[in-house]
Amino acid sequence: MTNGTSVSRTPQHASPRPSTQVPVNASSRNDAAFKANSRVEVQPTKVEPPKKPVLSPAVVIPGLPSPSQRAEYEAFPEVDERVAAGADSTLAKRKREDAEPDHQAPAISFDQQEKADAASRNLESLFLEIFEAEDHLQSDTSGAVVSADASRYFISGNSGDREVPILASAVQTKLDLSLQRVIAIGRFHQIPAEQLNRVQKLCESAVSCVDGINISITDSSSDSDIGLGQRIGLAENGLQAAKTLLRIMTAGREEKELYSEDLLQSILNALRHIVDTCLVPVVEARSTGPESDIFEICSTEKKPLVTLLQVSGRVLRMLGDLIVRVDVAEGAITAVEFLCNRLIFVENAHSEKDAALGTQRFETVRRIAMDVLAKIFARHADQRPFIFDEILTSLEKLPVTRQSARQFKLTDGKPIQLVSALLMRLIQTSATHSSQAKRKQPNGSMLVDDATDDQSHSEADPTSPKKKPSSVAGDKTSNLDYETLLQEVGDLTRPLQDSAQNSAHYLVKFMVQRALTATKTGDQPYRNLLDIFTEDFISVLGSTDWPAAEVLLRSLLSNMVGLMENDKSGAPAKNMALDLMGLLGSGISDLQIYARQAVQTLDAKESELSVHLAQIAEDVIDEKAAAYIVGFNGPYRAVTEYLETRGSNDPQLQSARGYYLTQWARSARAVSAEDSDAEDEGSARDLMGNLRNMIIDPRWLEAEGG
């Protein structure tokens, strides 16, 4: 920057620039037309009164004089030297590596700085307006709003037996959006905690009022001061306030007073009230049958109900984020699990005409519930048995007709049961190393840190129980002892592999035992459900996104073989086993045919990796030994990188990637044990070191793997 003028600097690695020259003795053209066009003219447009004159400037760019020969240009070597050396700030481009080193955050541009300042000023101004309006409220026990200025910001609500002022819907929405912007730009830490605490108290009033709002569709015709649409609007306002509270509690502040169990409990009570008394009855209503009256009422109030459903989904998602980031009470975790379970097992309509709010709108909320439950499963290992039991005991609520059962659409368009997808994701999560740890905060709360930790590893190495493995650079990994690497990889992956297999066996055993006690025409649906689950797992058997389908089908096949070989098994049990084994055999055969066709149609000229993968696929199909399948540049690496590029922040894809890493490490250790006398021990040691680092640090391959 020179004299306030923005400049650029040429990078040092840029190619040499030609000498800076200007024409000295250039002759002029004799072409009169060219002379007429080689000047800049600004001519006002003639207009007739009484119209106001309007200027229309005409800009004409002159051409180069002729003849323009290179010999007629003058050189300035001193300027060229300054440009090449990067010393002249008026001519050189700014180098990115000179501006910020790799370990520093990039500088905020002037435009970004202005936007950040504006967002902070807007929030500060909004706080000031809200607080001034609150100060003008009547300070008696009624809490009624009497000031004209205050009435622009507050309305009256009922919390229990008392009347309380709550923020108006438009103000509440504006407050939440302003807070979201400030958090996104990284200025949230600058807000005084006293102001945030005051905002929380205002929002708590709106949330606490939700319990007292009658939003039951069946009671919509009862005596009430306001109509159903207005009551739904008040409930939505309470959820908007809940969003603001959760936004504050998940933004990373460390003040103890911002994390209140009472606030969290109020949010849970409000959301549960809305789900149980309004949303679930609406979703279960049909255009015909005993719920037809509810369906008609929902049709007239569809717009506010759809908005309430969408805001409920956002609050539920933020509750999941809170449980992942902050160590909350176990009762709150259990309450969220029950809420998710309630939404997952509500029977949605399979056609749009029978869905009061639309099938896909509710399926979106149902997927949010699945994501939240999976996050809790991954974050809190002690909750896993309870989550599995709640899912399994609720299976009988699922529809047994294939058309209404399969509402979860895969990326390729094929639908499966949402519960099928949930079970596979939980199995994959069981086999994924956790990189989230808890860090004790001075205020007593436990916030998630980026430090690496794994509960299953704490007892893996008795010689150093407190020492956690950490990833190291690729050039240092090969210096570690091979046996030590084998031991560490085994200690990392063995608990994960056992957890996934045990969970799969438990799920399959439960469903098989329930199916054995029922017939296809009986009252209990488990026999039909077992068929649907099996078909779902087979349909995704060749998908990279759902590797847990294989371990579930292997466990199912083992159970069926056991039934066939057991002399005490009755005819119904053996018939069921034969049916499912035939279904499995057909699915495996179809997958093999698909794999052969894919190999034949693969373009070998596309890349060396294509040729390599095609050869491996042919060997596996022909049941030939292919130890190189576990190589560092083999199919496991290809699929993990593929999943990473598709969604590094997608929990579902990350669970699949973690599962593949565990399987890769297990297979690689098995091959190492079989080929213990292999000459190339250095390559095996490098592979183990790379796998160790990839399991511990999901970003290691991108940074160091090459």
Secondary structure, DSSP 8 states (H G I E B T S, - for coil): -BTTB------TTS------EEESS------HHHHHHSS-B--B----TTS---B--B-------SS--GGGEEE-HHHHHHHHHT--TTTS---HHHHS-TTS-----HHHHHHHHHHHHHHHHHHHHHHHHHHTS--STT-----HHHHTTEEEEEETTEEEEEE-HHHHHHHHHHHHHHHHTT-GGGS-HHHHHHHHHHHHHHHHTGGG----GGGTTS--SS-HHHHHHHHHHHHHHHHHHHHHHTS----GGG--HHHHHHHHHHHHHHIIIIIHHHHH--SSSTTHHHHHHHHHTHHHHHHHHHHHHHHHHHHHHHHHHB---HHHHHHHHHHHHHHHTS---SSGGG-SS-HHHHHHHHHHHHHHHHHHHHH-GGGHHHHHHHHHHTGGGS--SHHHH--EE-TTS-EE-HHHHHHHHHHHHHTS----EEEE-TTS-EEEESS---GGGTTT-TTSTT-------HHHHTTS-HHHHHHHHHHHHHHHHHHHHHHHHHHHHHHHHHHHT--TTSS--HHHHHHHHHHHHHHTTT-TT-THHHHHHHHHHHHHHHHHH-TT--HHHHHHHHHHHHHHHHHHHHHHHHHHHHHHHS-TTS-HHHHHHHHHHHHHHTT---GGGGSTTSHHHHHHHHHHHH-TT-HHHHHHHHHHHHHHHHHHHHHHHHTTT-S-HHHHHHHHHHHHHHHH-TTHIIIII-
